[in-house]
Amino acid sequence: MLIAKQKRAENIAEYILYMWQVEDIIRACRFDMALIKSAIIDKFDQSEEVKSEMVAWYENLVEMMHVEKIEEKGHLQIVKNIVMDVNSLHLELLQEPKEIQYNALFFKTLPYLVDFRKKSGAGAEVDDVELSLNALYGILMLRLQKKEVTQDTQDAIKQISQFMAVLAAKYKEAENG
C-alpha cells in the first residue's frame, strides 16, 4: 500500500508492474491474510494504525481478485483500466504532430515489440503498452529468479524501458495538467 501510493504518484509504469507483483504475491500466499501479514505487512516498520490500513488494503485486493475471478491469472480491473488509460495517451501522442521525439522513440522500440509479440504469442488484442509492460514484468521475474538474460534481450528491455519511462513521464504531465 505504501509503495503502491508512492509509485502511483511518481511513475505509472512502475505502479502497474508493482501491482502485478502484488497480485502474484497474493496468489503465492494462497489468498491467506495471515501469510500476507507475516510475509509482507509485518516486514514494514510502521505504526499499528498504518499496518491496520495495510491489512485492509490487502484484504480489499484479495476480495477483488476473488470477485473478478483472477485467482489463477489475470489482473485487477482497476489496474487494467490504468493500462488502457496509458495506452490511450500513447495513441494520442502518436497522432500529435508536435511529438516528433516521442514518435521516433516509439518507432525505435517497435521492432523489439514486434519480436516480443511473436515470441510471447501475444495476439493483436494486446496493445503496445500492455506488451511493453509484459516484457518488463517478464524480465523482472527472470531477474528475481536469478536466470540469465541474453544480450539481445537486455538490449530490447533497455529500449522498451526508455520508451515506457518517457510515456510514464508524459502520463504524469497529463495527470497534473
TORPA-55808 format. One record per atom (N, C-alpha, C, O, CB): x, y, z. Coordinates in steps of 0.001 Angstrom, whole numbers, plus 500000, padded with zeros to 6 digits. Each point is the difference from the previous one (the first is absolute). Glycine has a CB too. Example, Ala and Ser with C-alpha at 12.3 -4.5 7.8 and 13.67 -1.06 7.14 Angstrom:
<atoms>
513190494310507800;499110501190500000;500900501200500000;501036499981500665;497072498846500581;501542502223498034;500820501190500060;499230501090500730;500509501108500169;500675498264497686;
</atoms>
This chain:
<atoms>
500819498820500000;499181501180500000;500869501253500000;499767500919499215;498429497821501981;502794501299499672;500880501167500080;500800500160498715;500107501098499453;500042498623503034;500411499169497037;500793500030498770;499096500311498816;500378500766499114;501262497575501852;497172501072499016;499054500237498904;499649501481499903;499979500563498906;499092497119501390;500654502950500839;499669501434499996;501145500822499427;499790500902499189;498735498759502806;502690500015498440;501170500742499535;500189499809498493;500204500967499266;500874498773503005;498854499010497276;500208499726498583;498887500608499151;500259500485498898;500936497399501710;497571502096499890;498865500572499267;500232501487499761;499666500523498937;498776497767502074;502123502381499967;500245501438499886;501202500315499117;500033501039499340;498972499246502917;501982498824497730;501265500307499332;500123499442498585;500464500699499100;500536499338503134;498587498706497560;500246499359498706;498932498933499766;500008498951500644;502494501490499533;496590499834498905;498850499124499783;500416498609499516;499354499011500347;499281503011499132;502420497889499734;500452498684499519;500510499157501170;499689498813500098;500915502190497658;500174499613503124;500489499281501181;498842499594500905;500029498930500608;502131502342499268;496828499577500213;498818499675500802;499304498753499450;499656499091500756;500058503349499820;500084497523498125;499328498849499380;500806498733500247;499443498977500401;499558502516497829;502301498566501536;500853498827500227;499962499576501469;499973498809500308;501518501911497795;498507500254502792;499931499691501431;498678499305500336;499977499017500742;501503502968499763;497432498529498948;498694499396500286;499916498581499437;499397499124500620;499556503162499359;501642497482498859;500034498634499458;500777499089500952;499626498849500223;500242502044497402;501217499644502929;500801499213500943;499203499724501281;500070498900500548;502049502115498508;497134499967501415;499158499811501183;498969498902499739;499757499154500860;500567503269499789;499072497595498163;499038498941499650;500664498625500091;499425499059500546;499341502543497936;502437498295500981;500718498719500043;500379499604501428;499964498819500346;500917501653497362;499476500498503109;500327499710501402;498756499494500735;500076499049500777;501737502722499193;497057498866499781;498746499552500619;499702498559499579;499586499179500819;499532503201499206;501094497323498698;499787498621499524;500977499041500688;499615498908500419;499577501971497348;502070499538502345;501015499148500641;499650499744501467;500325498946500546;501422501964497884;497595500049502194;499561499838501394;498642499295500090;499416499897501079;501863502178499522;498236497450498273;498738499256499920;498820500789500589;499085499425500588;502234498448499550;498724503449499692;498923500888500442;499785499944501514;498945500387500502;499977499310497270;502081499821502936;499943499830501454;500538501270500666;501192500293499917;499088497177499872;498837503274500868;500399501270500606;501048499819501097;500826500889500203;496912499997499269;502248498000501229;501025499763501029;501377499899499350;500979500537500518;497332498270500940;501758500500497399;501267499900499261;500419501360499446;501167500383500088;498289497236499319;499593503096500028;500287501325499437;500516500926501106;500950500757499800;497259498923498422;501155500244502933;500413500851501124;501430499667500434;500816500900500197;496783499264500561;502700498551499390;501347499635500474;501065500189498920;501130500379500308;497817497981501251;500706501381497187;500985500084498914;500245501431499530;501092500319499528;498208497410499771;499698503128500826;500122501343499432;499822501091501054;500926500760500283;498231498337497554;499676500969502722;499625501133500852;500895500123501224;500438501097500346;497222498645498870;502612499134501440;500827500036501215;501442500429499733;500717500367500931;497840497842499994;501872501750497823;501371500391499642;500177501527500014;501125500497500053;499059497421498543;498704502814501357;500056501458499987;500108500534501420;499284499561500901;499371500493496977;502241500889502303;500158500657501297;499020501175500039;500365501146499737;502107498162500457;496280500376500141;498936501002499996;499176499878501278;500063498997500710;499857500965496764;499310501081502796;499111499988501167;498906498948499793;499758499554498879;500706502909501565;498892497157500633;498904499028499911;498858500551499151;499312499247499310;501314499835502947;499179502229497796;498949500637499198;500283499815498506;499109499631499235;500499502064502602;501620498558497760;500381499833498594;499913498528499607;499521499673498914;501998502341501230;498939497105500727;499924498562499710;498546499550499859;499701499134499178;502454500503502072;496950500934499532;498568499683499875;499466500449498645;499204499299499375;500523500920503113;500715500953497063;499615500486498670;500530499061498921;499312499719499019;500685502659501828;501227497139499338;500596499074499035;499219498688499958;499759499453498924;502497501589501470;497353498456500770;499190498776500053;498701500212499226;499605499152499200;501391500231503050;498349501738497986;498741500303499308;500216500089498492;499172499526499222;500011501703502812;501934499379497552;500312500135498575;500173498622499365;499429499727498944;501675502501501488;499682496905500205;500203498652499468;498703499194500027;499720499252499064;502665500825501706;496825500067500288;498709499298500056;499109500423498841;499313499175499398;500865500675503103;499842501434497195;499217500521498884;500479499403498674;499186499607499164;500423502526502117;501702497801498531;500544499405498775;499631498523499896;499616499530498929;502279502110501131;498220497633501041;499635498578500020;498539499843499591;499669499153499170;502033500387502650;497432501274498762;498567499949499687;499758500299498519;499247499287499336;500213501418503025;501176500345497124;499822500354498586;500477498874499093;499359499702498992;500920502722501584;500839496949499771;500519498906499174;499022498826499985;499834499348498970;502523501364501562;496999499016500594;498989498936500043;498783500389499155;499531499211499180;501255500113503131;498713501881497890;498818500473499280;500250499999498490;499126499623499219;500234501791502767;501841499012497612;500337500075498576;500488498663499445;500318499886498816;500256502512501514;499480496602500532;500392498639499610;501370499961499316;500174499402498938;497404500040500818;503376501214500886;501373499991499477;500936499343501010;501136500434500193;498406501665498475;499961496859501962;500805499295500997;501220499324499381;501057499934500628;496874499707500709;501931499861497446;501091499269499336;500893500923499177;501226499907500056;497310498078499869;500839502899499318;500748500906499117;499116501185499655;498804500016500292;502555498067498754;499257502902500328;499262501195499621;500295501144500955;500717499853500990;497492498718498021;501212502572500653;500277501210500767;498709500669500439;498957499868499360;503179500436499381;497962500413502361;498860500732500533;499485501019498986;500779500634499289;500115499045503032;497796500467497625;499395500929499051;500499501425500220;500202500737499035;497779497794500860;502219501866501356;500480501368500249;501376500222499373;500305501101499541;498380498959502601;502137498906497840;501332500104499400;499874499951498474;500693500735499296;500368498170502744;498061500236497454;499783499930498548;499493501338499468;500367500417498902;499137497120501282;499652503133500597;499496501313499578;501133501013499872;500003500821499082;497813498680502042;503134500441499784;501146500912499931;500845499688498770;500458500914499316;499558499298503198;500194498506497201;500747499615498792;499291500565498768;500654500509499090;500187497366502035;497828502038498841;499242500549498866;500161501515499913;500119500550498905;498230497572501304;501655502555500942;500204501458500014;501374500365499441;500130500929499203;498348499258502789;502533499077498432;501363500265499520;500065499738498498;500634500759499267;500345498619502991;498371499555497280;500001499706498569;499257501085499219;500415500360498898;499691497182501619;498816502975500036;499269501086499329;500902501217499824;500017500622498937;497815498547502043;502914501164500064;500945501112499898;501048499699498932;500336500869499194;499296499701503238;500880498212497560;500990499582499004;499457500234498585;500694500560499151;500225497711502460;497855501302498141;499404500164498668;499810501475499657;500197500400498852;498646497393501414;500778503014500717;499872501450499785;501351500612499636;500093500818499085;497984499260502541;502963499520499094;501337500541499740;500486499640498601;500670500798499344;499834499048503097;499157498950497107;500404499588498652;499332500860498930;500546500169498910;499780497493501930;498500502880499463;499263500834499043;500365501481500099;499630500799499139;498517497554500979;502570501997500924;500332501402500267;501220500428499174;501098499490500224;497953500298502114;500770501151496701;501121500421499147;501200500565500767;501132499900499527;497187500566498732;501451500125502915;501100500588500778;500839498941500717;501078500308500507;497530501736499796;500918496737499742;500686498939500751;500963499193499117;499944498771499961;498063501095501552;502860500839497793;500949499362499082;500944499071500759;500235498869499573;499629503124498899;500675498476502647;500941499169500769;499316498760500568;500581498915500006;500728503143500568;497461498101499900;499268498848500535;499778498966498895;500222498805500194;498641502673501521;500695499006497131;499772499092498873;501284499283499603;499989498797499737;498163502687499461;502948499252500758;501288499393499635;500388498926501016;500460498921499627;500261503234499270;499092498146502376;500313499025501047;499130498757499858;500496498879500111;500183502987501422;498031498326498224;499113498848499855;500395499156498786;500051498773500087;498092502534500998;502135499342497796;500331499231498800;501367499323500107;500267499020499304;498335502562499366;502255498937502196;501262499315500300;499731498763500871;500729499011499927;500534503192499917;497695497865500970;499623498906500901;499183498932499283;500042498829500377;499985502780501528;499244498781497082;499041499116499333;500571498660499535;499345498978500205;499513503066499089;502330497903500090;500518498684499587;500155499025501176;499767498800499852;501425502346498276;499199499374503026;500124499151501192;498628499491500440;499861498856500433;502186502431500281;496946499576499167;498646499590500376;499452498956499032;499336499049500412;500278503210500600;500666497923497708;499568499017498993;500632498648500307;499331498967499959;500420502851498293;501531498199502053;500719498767500331;499440499365501275;499783498789500051;502281502131498840;497705499899502134;499464499473501262;498585499456499806;499646498973500579;501770502666500702;497778499042497910;498634499535499729;500044498606499381;499228499115500368;499982503268499309;501709497445499378;500134498709499321;500459498917500983;499424498914500050;501114502280497789;500493499111502933;500568499016500937;499037499650501133;499971498861500466;502293502020498989;496952500096500982;499099499773501138;498652499429499573;499227499521500830;501903502348500353;498596498187497525;498715499503499517;498849500951500284;498835499611499916;502022498106500417;499463503526500003;498954500993500273;499278500341498703;500629500205498961;500694500740502983;497370499112498128;499201500320498825;499855501492499794;500524500807500768;498263497072499548;500494502470498639;499779501403499659;499187500729501067;500035501228500081;500075498147497509;499148499859503238;499188500629501053;500858500612501104;499512500810500788;498676497554498713;503086501254500560;500919500563500995;500642501246499384;500773499909499046;499686497789502013;499206503467499503;500531501244499435;501486500154500330;500552499255500810;497171501806499389;502904499915499161;501451500181500142;500424500345501429;501077499593500437;498971501150497195;499129499992503089;500335500353501380;499962498759500881;500930499757500769;498141502558498891;499861496900500236;499914498776500799;501120499037499631;500572499344500871;496941500942499304;502798499628498543;501087499135499545;501333500451500610;500797499174500445;497955500380497399;501476501744502172;501224500547500609;500061499662501483;501044499590500509;498964502276497812;498881498306502360;499940499678501427;500217498510500236;500678499613500951;497760502311499403;500987497239498782;500210498548500112;501478499655499858;500519499154500729;497180500439498345;502976501064499985;501434499748499799;500786500413501244;500869499262500464;498868501091497047;499956500820503022;500703500485501194;499716499114501210;500895499734500803;498983502601498293;498887497212501033;499658499130501130;500687498644499855;500474499420500976;497308501751499272;502260498343498529;500675498722499749;501469500055500376;500523499061500599;497870500492497564;502270501527501495;501425500125500323;500185500161501507;500965499488500567;499480501553497174;498636499664502904;500040500131501460;499924498617500651;500746499707500934;498167502578498919;500192496878499653;499855498649500555;501258499165499749;500439499254500875;497072500880498768;503063499992499164;501236499264499699;501124500423500941;500754499163500496;498546500641497097;500803501490502646;501059500501500889;499777499553501443;500950499658500703;499344502321497789;498452498026501942;499702499532501360;500355498523500168;500388499559501082;497769502141499079;501703497542498745;500341498574500019;501480499773499702;500463498863499924;497201500600499361;503071501641500546;501438499960499710;500314499193498742;501008499297499930;499432500923502511;498672499899496565;500219499312498731;500796500907499074;499919501226500075;497937497457500197;502910500686498860;500836500749499072;499135500657498926;499017499426499531;502904498997500900;498470502786499195;499292500753498973;500992500288498880;501083500533500241;497306500507501455;501236498605497077;500906500185498863;500235501490499733;499221500853500424;499975496972498581;501885502464500289;500316501386499656;498905500600499118;499632501162500174;502828498319499993;497018499734498889;498915500491499140;498783500400500831;499375501033499755;501445497494498380;498858500644502845;498860500301500871;500288501242500834;499121500841500185;500271496716499901;501827502564500415;500372501190500779;499878501262499152;499524501030500476;502036497574500913;498873501310497348;499892501148499090;498536500367499769;499631501175500015;502522498150498868;497024499658500905;498569500232499777;499364500645501227;499237500959499883;500680497073498550;500399501440502732;499416500519501240;500462501429500265;499226500822500492;500683496847500431;501335502627498756;500498501371500172;499176500971499152;499607501067500471;502720498052499992;497417500502498288;499235500863499105;498541500124500456;499438501095500012;502081498238498097;497882499549502262;498609500015500469;499896500822501287;499030500732500193;500554496996498755;501410502151501926;500017500777501250;500056501494499717;499298500785500638;501842497311500518;499696502295497887;500101501423499646;498659500513499483;499545501079500381;502900498630499073;496935499507499677;498691500370499453;498971500160501121;499281500997500050;501268497783497811;499386500239503031;499007500044501074;500299501120500998;499074500578500569;500578496956499159;501619502778500490;500354501098500911;499494501331499447;499461500821500742;502580497907500028;498132501479497937;499522501236499377;498471500044500032;499414501035500316;502631499036498192;497315498814501168;498538499954500023;499476500242501419;499012500711500182;501007497688497864;500629501020502944;499588500206501399;500141501470500395;499141500543500695;501558497099499860;500372502992499007;500196501425500300;498915500842499326;499489500949500593;503000498675499619;497166500030498566;498947500728499288;498638499765500657;499155500895500026;502164498912497835;498477499000502662;498755499693500714;499903500864501262;498947500561500304;501081497059498801;501076502475501613;500026500821501219;499727501463499653;499249500683500696;502392497720500377;498977502066497844;499773501371499519;498523500227499711;499414500996500426;502899499058498597;497095499005500246;498588500114499626;499099499965501237;499016500735500074;501495498170497719;499822500254503163;499213499895501235;500073501278500829;499018500416500614;501393497124499391;500762503068500000;500202501210500800;499540501264499284;500056501102500547;501862497768500537;497624500943497672;499436501113499254;501038500890499437;499676500988499342;498382498911502068;
</atoms>
